[in-house]
Amino acid sequence: MPIALRLCSARMSRTSIELRHLRCFLAIADEGSLTRAAVRLHLTQPAVSRTLAALEKHLGARLVDRSTHHLALTPEGRAFHERAAAAVAAFDTAVDPDRLHHRPLRLGHAWSAFGPYTTPLLRRWRHDHPETPLELLRVDDRTAGLLRGEVDAALLRGPVEIPGLATEELLTEGRVAALPADGPLAARPSLVLADLSAETAILNPVSGTTTLDLWPAGARPRSTLTVANTDDWLAAIAAGRGIGVSAASTAALHPHPGVVYRPLTDAPPLPVLLAWRDTARHPATGALLELARRIAREPW
């Protein structure tokens, strides 16, 4: 249905009621007069009368009481008024270019989001940009749904070199070992990578960043176990099936009663990036990047 519509027409069928008829009815209800409604709509009074009659015929009910000089809505008219007003408002909202411009900004992450800065980011965005909701979504893949178009931007960890994605490093995080809470390594205050060489490494190739390449060639874990997401990774560690390595923020954002985290003092730091698609950039991406930069410079 075209957006630019003639408001009134003389010939109607029971299936040809359109938005223009609702606007006519609402004008009549607001003005309480066919004459004033016609002036408001820049139409003739007969055209307004014909449109109202067509709408009433379609609904099979009288909407306006014409028995007095000042028109009044019938009980059916009052009931229909609320529905008509809601329908017109929904249409106007749907085609409002300003609302389209300020559509929600979807921010993906595979795990741990922005670490300890996640809540400050969400709160300050809401304060600074109330016209554009920021939706944080967890998506279990390497780009947190960015390549699939599920999100507009993503917080990613580790080096990301994927055609079509632009990235900026916001900060770096240390790494921790995730251990069974009742295991022998849990008693130590910190570890080095070689301490894990006799263990089974639980790896998440879907959304994780840890691979066997993290260890020197001669000191790698004896075996590996593959899982598909962070929840399964935690469950496997808690069950004593092996150990994991992750970013330091995982310890704060993913506590588990069966898992303890210990610093890995010789593991290289992990970069935390904001990524977005070059060819489908949300209008608010620049503002998100600037806010994330500012927050990343603040102390934990």
SULJO-V398506 format. One record per pair of residues at least 4 apart in sequence whose ideal C-beta (glycine too) atoms are under 8 Angstrom apart, sorted by the first residue. I is the first residue (numbers start at 0). GAP is how many residues later the second one is. D is the distance in Angstrom with one decimal. If there is no record, write none. Layout:
# SULJO-V398506
[[I GAP D] [I GAP D]]
This chain:
# SULJO-V398506
[[0 4 7.3] [0 17 6.3] [0 18 7.1] [2 92 5.8] [4 13 6.3] [4 14 6.0] [4 15 4.7] [5 14 6.4] [6 13 4.4] [6 16 6.1] [6 17 5.9] [6 34 5.5] [6 36 6.1] [6 40 7.9] [6 44 7.1] [7 12 6.5] [7 13 7.9] [7 16 6.1] [7 33 7.7] [7 35 5.7] [7 39 4.3] [7 40 6.4] [7 42 6.5] [7 43 4.1] [8 11 7.8] [8 41 7.7] [8 42 7.2] [8 45 7.7] [9 37 7.6] [9 40 5.2] [11 4 5.3] [11 5 7.1] [11 42 3.8] [11 45 7.3] [11 46 7.1] [13 43 7.4] [13 44 5.4] [16 4 5.2] [16 37 7.3] [16 38 6.3] [16 41 4.8] [17 4 8.0] [18 4 6.4] [18 68 7.7] [18 69 6.8] [18 72 6.0] [19 4 6.5] [19 31 7.3] [20 4 6.5] [20 30 5.5] [20 33 6.5] [20 34 4.6] [20 37 7.9] [21 4 6.3] [21 33 7.8] [21 62 4.5] [21 65 6.0] [21 66 5.4] [22 4 6.4] [22 18 7.3] [22 65 6.3] [23 4 6.5] [23 13 7.1] [23 17 6.6] [23 24 5.9] [23 27 4.4] [23 28 6.3] [23 31 7.3] [24 4 6.3] [24 26 7.9] [24 27 6.4] [24 30 5.8] [24 38 6.5] [24 55 7.5] [24 56 7.7] [24 59 5.8] [25 4 6.2] [25 55 7.3] [25 58 5.9] [25 59 6.2] [25 62 6.5] [26 4 6.0] [26 10 4.2] [26 13 5.2] [26 14 5.5] [26 21 7.7] [27 4 7.8] [27 5 7.7] [27 6 6.3] [27 9 4.5] [27 20 6.9] [27 24 6.2] [27 36 6.2] [27 43 6.6] [28 35 7.8] [28 44 5.8] [28 48 7.1] [28 52 5.5] [29 7 7.7] [29 10 7.9] [30 5 3.8] [30 6 4.6] [30 9 6.1] [31 4 7.3] [31 38 5.3] [31 39 5.4] [31 40 7.4] [32 4 6.4] [32 37 6.9] [32 38 6.1] [33 4 6.2] [33 11 5.3] [33 14 5.4] [33 15 5.9] [33 18 7.7] [33 37 6.8] [34 4 6.7] [34 10 5.6] [35 4 6.3] [36 4 6.2] [36 11 5.4] [37 5 5.0] [37 6 6.0] [37 7 4.5] [37 9 7.2] [37 10 4.7] [40 7 6.6] [42 4 4.5] [42 5 5.6] [43 4 7.3] [44 4 6.3] [45 4 6.3] [46 4 6.5] [47 4 6.4] [48 4 6.3] [49 4 6.3] [50 4 6.5] [51 4 6.3] [51 11 7.1] [51 12 6.4] [52 4 6.3] [53 4 6.4] [54 4 6.4] [54 8 6.9] [55 4 7.9] [55 5 6.4] [55 6 5.8] [55 7 5.4] [55 8 7.8] [58 4 7.1] [58 17 7.6] [58 21 6.8] [60 13 7.6] [60 15 4.2] [60 19 7.6] [61 12 5.4] [61 14 6.6] [61 15 7.5] [62 10 6.6] [62 11 6.0] [62 13 6.0] [62 14 3.7] [62 17 5.9] [63 7 5.3] [63 8 7.3] [63 9 6.1] [63 10 6.7] [63 13 5.7] [64 6 6.7] [64 7 4.7] [64 8 7.2] [64 9 5.4] [64 12 7.8] [65 5 6.2] [67 4 6.7] [72 4 3.4] [72 5 4.8] [72 8 6.2] [73 4 7.2] [74 4 6.6] [75 4 6.1] [76 4 6.2] [77 4 7.7] [78 4 7.4] [79 4 5.8] [80 4 6.2] [81 4 6.4] [82 4 6.3] [83 4 6.4] [84 4 6.2] [85 4 6.2] [86 4 6.5] [87 4 6.3] [88 4 6.3] [89 4 6.3] [90 4 6.6] [91 4 6.3] [92 6 5.9] [93 5 8.0] [95 4 6.8] [96 4 6.3] [97 4 6.4] [98 4 7.5] [100 182 5.9] [101 29 4.7] [101 30 4.8] [101 181 8.0] [101 182 7.8] [102 29 7.6] [102 179 7.8] [103 28 6.9] [103 29 4.4] [103 30 7.3] [103 31 5.0] [104 27 5.6] [104 28 7.2] [104 29 5.2] [104 30 7.0] [104 47 5.5] [104 48 7.1] [104 177 5.4] [104 179 4.8] [104 180 7.4] [104 183 6.3] [105 29 4.9] [105 31 5.8] [105 44 7.2] [105 45 4.3] [105 46 4.9] [105 47 7.6] [105 176 8.0] [106 27 6.0] [106 28 6.7] [106 29 5.3] [106 30 6.9] [106 44 6.3] [106 45 7.2] [106 46 5.4] [106 47 6.9] [106 48 6.8] [106 181 7.1] [107 29 5.2] [107 30 7.5] [107 31 4.9] [107 35 7.7] [107 36 3.4] [107 37 4.4] [107 38 6.0] [107 42 6.6] [107 43 3.4] [107 45 7.2] [107 46 4.0] [107 47 7.3] [108 4 4.4] [108 5 7.6] [108 27 6.9] [108 28 7.6] [108 29 6.0] [108 30 7.6] [108 35 5.1] [108 45 6.4] [108 46 4.5] [108 47 7.7] [109 28 7.0] [109 29 6.7] [109 30 6.1] [109 31 6.8] [109 32 7.2] [109 34 4.8] [109 46 7.3] [109 47 7.8] [109 97 3.5] [109 98 7.7] [109 120 7.6] [110 27 7.1] [110 96 6.4] [110 97 7.8] [110 119 4.4] [110 135 7.8] [110 139 6.7] [110 142 7.7] [110 143 7.0] [111 45 7.6] [111 134 7.8] [111 135 6.0] [111 137 4.6] [111 138 5.2] [111 141 4.9] [111 142 7.0] [112 5 4.2] [112 23 6.2] [112 25 7.9] [112 42 5.7] [112 140 7.0] [113 4 4.4] [113 7 5.3] [113 41 5.4] [113 56 7.9] [113 158 7.3] [113 178 7.1] [113 181 7.6] [114 58 6.5] [114 132 7.2] [114 133 7.5] [114 134 3.1] [114 137 7.2] [114 138 6.9] [114 157 6.9] [115 133 6.3] [115 136 6.2] [115 184 5.3] [116 4 5.5] [116 175 7.8] [116 178 4.9] [116 179 6.5] [116 181 7.6] [117 4 6.5] [117 18 7.4] [117 135 7.3] [118 4 6.0] [119 4 5.8] [119 175 5.4] [119 178 7.7] [120 4 6.1] [120 13 7.9] [120 170 6.7] [120 171 6.4] [120 174 5.7] [121 4 6.5] [121 12 6.2] [121 14 6.6] [122 4 6.5] [123 4 5.9] [123 167 6.3] [123 171 7.1] [124 4 5.5] [124 9 4.6] [124 163 7.1] [124 166 6.2] [125 4 6.4] [125 7 8.0] [125 8 7.0] [127 159 7.8] [127 163 6.9] [128 5 7.4] [128 155 6.7] [128 158 6.3] [131 152 4.9] [133 154 7.4] [136 7 7.8] [136 8 6.7] [136 13 7.1] [136 14 5.8] [137 6 7.6] [138 5 4.7] [138 6 3.4] [138 9 8.0] [138 11 5.7] [138 12 6.6] [138 15 8.0] [139 66 5.6] [139 67 4.8] [139 88 6.8] [139 89 4.6] [139 90 7.6] [140 4 6.5] [140 6 7.9] [140 7 7.4] [140 65 6.0] [140 66 5.8] [141 14 7.8] [141 18 7.8] [141 64 7.2] [141 65 6.1] [142 4 4.7] [142 5 7.8] [142 11 6.0] [142 13 6.6] [142 17 7.3] [142 19 6.7] [142 22 6.9] [142 132 6.8] [143 7 6.3] [143 10 4.0] [143 11 7.1] [143 12 6.3] [143 63 7.3] [144 4 7.7] [144 5 3.3] [144 6 4.5] [144 9 6.9] [145 4 7.6] [145 5 5.6] [145 7 7.2] [145 8 4.4] [145 19 6.6] [145 129 5.9] [145 130 7.2] [145 131 6.3] [146 15 7.0] [146 17 7.4] [146 18 7.4] [146 130 7.8] [148 128 8.0] [148 131 7.2] [151 124 6.8] [151 125 8.0] [151 128 7.7] [151 129 7.8] [151 130 3.9] [151 133 6.6] [152 121 6.1] [152 122 6.6] [152 123 4.4] [152 129 6.8] [152 132 5.6] [152 135 6.1] [153 120 7.5] [153 121 4.9] [153 122 7.5] [154 117 6.7] [154 118 7.2] [154 119 6.2] [154 120 7.9] [155 4 5.3] [155 11 7.3] [155 116 7.6] [155 117 4.8] [155 118 7.8] [155 119 5.2] [156 16 7.4] [156 52 5.2] [156 90 5.7] [156 113 5.2] [156 114 6.9] [156 115 5.6] [156 116 7.2] [157 51 3.6] [157 112 6.0] [157 113 6.7] [158 112 6.8] [159 5 6.5] [159 7 5.5] [159 113 6.0] [159 115 6.1] [163 113 6.0] [163 114 5.8] [163 115 6.7] [164 110 5.1] [164 111 7.2] [164 112 6.3] [164 113 7.1] [165 109 6.8] [165 110 5.7] [165 111 7.6] [165 112 5.3] [166 106 4.6] [166 107 6.9] [166 108 4.5] [167 105 6.5] [167 106 5.4] [167 121 6.3] [167 125 7.9] [168 102 4.9] [168 103 7.1] [168 104 5.4] [169 102 5.2] [169 103 6.6] [169 104 5.8] [169 122 5.5] [169 123 6.6] [169 126 4.3] [170 100 7.7] [170 101 5.1] [170 125 4.5] [171 97 4.0] [171 98 6.4] [171 99 5.3] [171 100 6.8] [172 74 4.4] [172 75 4.9] [172 76 5.9] [172 96 6.2] [172 97 4.9] [172 99 6.0] [173 73 7.7] [173 74 4.5] [173 89 6.4] [173 90 7.4] [173 93 7.4] [173 95 5.8] [173 96 7.7] [174 70 5.8] [174 71 6.8] [174 72 6.3] [174 73 6.6] [174 88 7.8] [174 89 4.7] [174 92 4.0] [174 93 7.6] [174 94 7.2] [174 95 6.0] [175 69 7.3] [175 70 6.1] [175 71 7.4] [175 72 5.3] [175 74 6.8] [175 75 5.5] [175 85 4.3] [175 86 6.2] [175 87 5.7] [175 88 6.1] [176 8 7.2] [176 14 5.1] [176 18 7.7] [176 19 6.3] [176 66 5.9] [176 67 7.3] [176 68 5.8] [176 84 7.0] [176 85 5.0] [176 86 7.9] [176 87 5.3] [177 55 7.8] [177 56 7.5] [177 59 5.2] [177 65 6.4] [177 66 4.0] [177 67 7.1] [177 68 5.9] [177 72 7.1] [177 73 7.9] [177 81 5.4] [177 82 7.7] [177 83 5.6] [178 4 5.3] [178 6 5.0] [178 7 4.9] [178 58 6.9] [178 64 5.4] [178 80 6.9] [178 81 5.4] [178 82 7.5] [178 83 6.4] [179 6 6.8] [179 57 6.0] [179 58 6.4] [179 59 7.7] [179 60 4.6] [179 63 7.6] [179 78 6.6] [179 79 7.0] [179 80 7.9] [180 5 5.7] [180 57 7.2] [180 76 7.1] [180 77 5.2] [180 78 6.1] [180 79 4.9] [181 4 6.9] [181 58 7.5] [181 76 7.9] [182 57 6.7] [182 60 7.9] [184 6 6.4] [184 10 6.5] [184 11 7.8] [184 14 7.8] [184 58 7.3] [184 77 7.2] [185 74 4.7] [185 76 7.4] [187 7 7.5] [187 74 6.2] [188 73 6.9] [188 74 8.0] [189 72 5.7] [189 73 4.6] [189 74 7.5] [189 75 5.3] [190 4 4.3] [190 5 6.9] [190 71 5.2] [190 72 7.3] [190 73 5.7] [190 74 7.3] [191 72 6.7] [191 73 5.8] [191 74 4.6] [192 4 7.6] [192 21 6.9] [192 22 5.3] [192 23 7.4] [192 26 6.6] [192 71 6.3] [192 73 5.7] [192 74 5.9] [193 22 7.9] [193 25 4.8] [195 5 7.0] [195 19 7.6] [195 25 5.8] [195 47 5.6] [195 49 7.5] [196 18 7.0] [196 22 4.7] [196 23 6.4] [196 24 5.9] [196 25 7.0] [197 23 7.6] [197 24 6.1] [198 22 5.3] [198 23 7.0] [198 43 5.9] [198 44 4.6] [199 21 6.2] [199 22 6.7] [199 23 4.7] [199 24 6.6] [199 25 5.6] [199 41 6.5] [199 42 3.4] [199 43 7.2] [200 9 7.5] [200 11 6.9] [200 19 7.9] [200 20 3.9] [200 22 7.5] [200 23 5.0] [200 24 7.4] [200 41 6.1] [200 42 6.5] [200 43 7.2] [200 44 7.4] [201 22 7.5] [201 23 4.8] [201 24 7.9] [201 25 6.1] [201 31 5.7] [201 34 4.9] [201 35 6.0] [201 39 6.7] [201 40 4.3] [201 41 6.7] [201 42 4.8] [202 5 6.3] [202 7 6.0] [202 8 6.7] [202 9 7.8] [202 21 5.4] [202 22 7.2] [202 23 5.6] [202 24 7.3] [202 41 7.8] [203 4 3.3] [203 6 7.6] [203 22 7.6] [203 23 5.3] [203 24 6.9] [203 25 6.7] [203 26 6.9] [203 28 7.7] [203 29 5.2] [204 6 7.8] [204 21 6.2] [205 22 5.1] [205 23 6.5] [206 22 6.6] [206 23 7.2] [207 22 8.0] [207 25 7.2] [207 38 7.5] [208 38 7.8] [208 61 6.4] [209 4 5.8] [209 34 7.1] [209 35 4.5] [209 36 6.8] [211 8 5.1] [211 9 7.1] [211 12 6.9] [213 31 6.5] [213 53 6.6] [213 54 7.8] [214 4 5.4] [214 5 4.3] [214 6 6.9] [215 4 7.4] [220 21 7.8] [220 22 7.7] [222 19 7.9] [223 18 7.9] [224 11 6.2] [224 16 5.9] [224 17 5.3] [226 5 3.9] [226 6 4.9] [226 9 5.8] [227 4 5.8] [228 4 6.9] [229 4 6.4] [229 20 8.0] [229 24 6.3] [230 4 6.4] [231 4 6.2] [232 4 6.6] [232 11 5.7] [233 4 6.2] [233 20 6.3] [233 22 4.8] [233 24 8.0] [233 25 5.8] [234 4 6.2] [235 5 4.6] [235 6 6.4] [236 4 7.1] [236 5 6.6] [236 6 6.5] [236 7 5.4] [236 19 7.7] [236 21 7.3] [236 22 5.1] [237 18 5.7] [237 19 7.5] [237 20 2.8] [237 21 5.2] [238 19 7.4] [244 19 6.6] [244 22 6.9] [245 4 4.0] [245 5 8.0] [245 15 7.9] [246 23 4.9] [246 25 7.6] [247 4 7.9] [247 13 7.9] [247 15 7.4] [248 4 5.7] [249 4 5.1] [249 11 7.0] [250 4 7.4] [250 10 3.7] [254 4 7.8] [271 24 7.8] [273 14 7.3] [273 15 5.7] [273 18 5.5] [275 5 5.7] [275 6 7.4] [275 9 5.1] [276 4 6.6] [280 4 5.1] [283 4 6.0] [284 4 6.3] [285 4 6.4] [286 4 6.4] [287 4 6.1] [288 4 6.4] [289 4 6.7] [290 4 6.3] [291 4 6.1] [292 4 6.9] [293 4 7.3]]
